[in-house]
């Protein structure tokens, strides 16, 4: 009778060898895409900012609205910017109604 830890039995369990090549061969997952396309607007209220921007990611275009560095709204569009621009305009109008104001663009001193 052979014990379960018999060396002959262990040699039958051949594990695949770990490759010494780097990067490993075969298909590799690609890094997620997150590319800034453009800023739409920045609103200010007391001492905080709210910013809307369009980003490109793996699924299409994304409207990202951030408040104080935290993502508070995200909408995706697989086709164009137009639906995202409408959403951003509505969000901006709602915030202005609540007392937020637009941050003026800074112009370089001439």
N, C-alpha and C positions, 0 to 999 in steps of 0.2 A: 504494500500500500504506500502511495506517495503522499507526502505532506504537501499542503497548499503552498508552502514556501520553498519547495524543492527548487534548486537552481536550474534544473532542466525545464521545469514548468515555467519559471520566470523568464527564461530565454525565449519561450514561445510567445510571450506577450511583447512583441516588438513595437515600441513606440516610434512614431515618426521622428526623424532627426530634426533638430532645430537648425535652420539655415544660418550660415555665418554671413550671408550677403545682406547688405543694407542699402537701400530700402528693400524690404521683402519683395520677392517676385510676385507677379500676378497683379490683378487690378487693385488699385488703392483708392480709398475714399478721398474725394477731393474736399478741400476746406470749404466751409460755408461761405457764400458770397454775401457781403454787406458793403455796398458801395454808395457813398453819398452822391446824389444827383444835384440837388439844390435846396437851399433854404427858401421857405415861402414867406414866413412872417415871424416876428417876435413881439409879444405883448408883455406889458409890465403891470404889476399890481402890488402896491406897497413895496416890499423888498424881495419880490420873486418874479421870475421870468417864465413865460410859456412860449415854446418855440415849435413851429411846424416845419417839417422838411420832407422831401421825397428821397427815398433810398431805393436802390436796386438790390434785390436778394434772389435766392434760388427759385422763388415762386413767382417773380415778376416785380412790379413796382409796389412800394409800401409808403404810405403816409404815416409818419411817426410824429406824435405830439408829445413833447416832454415838458414837465413842470419841475423846476428845481433839479434837473438832472435825472429825474425818474420818468420812465415811459408810462404815460397815462392813457394813450389812445394809439391804436395801430389798425390800419385798414389796408387791404391788399387789392391790387388790380393786376390782372394778367395781361392786359391789353395796352392801356394808355394812361396818361396822367389825368385826362379830363375828369373822370369820376372822382379822383382823389382831390383835385382842385376844388370841385364843388363842395365836397365834405369839409375841406379845410376852410373855405370861405364861410360856410355855415357855422363851424366851430368858432371862428374868429368873430363873427357877428354876435354869437351868443355870449362870448366873453366880454366884448365891448359893452353889451347891454348890462352886464354885471359890474361894470366899472373898470375893467382893464383898459389900458391905452397902448397905442402903437409906439414902439421905440423908434425914434427918428434915425434914419441912416446917417452914419458919421461920414462927413466929407473931409478929405485931406485939406489941411491949411494951405492956402495958395500963396 
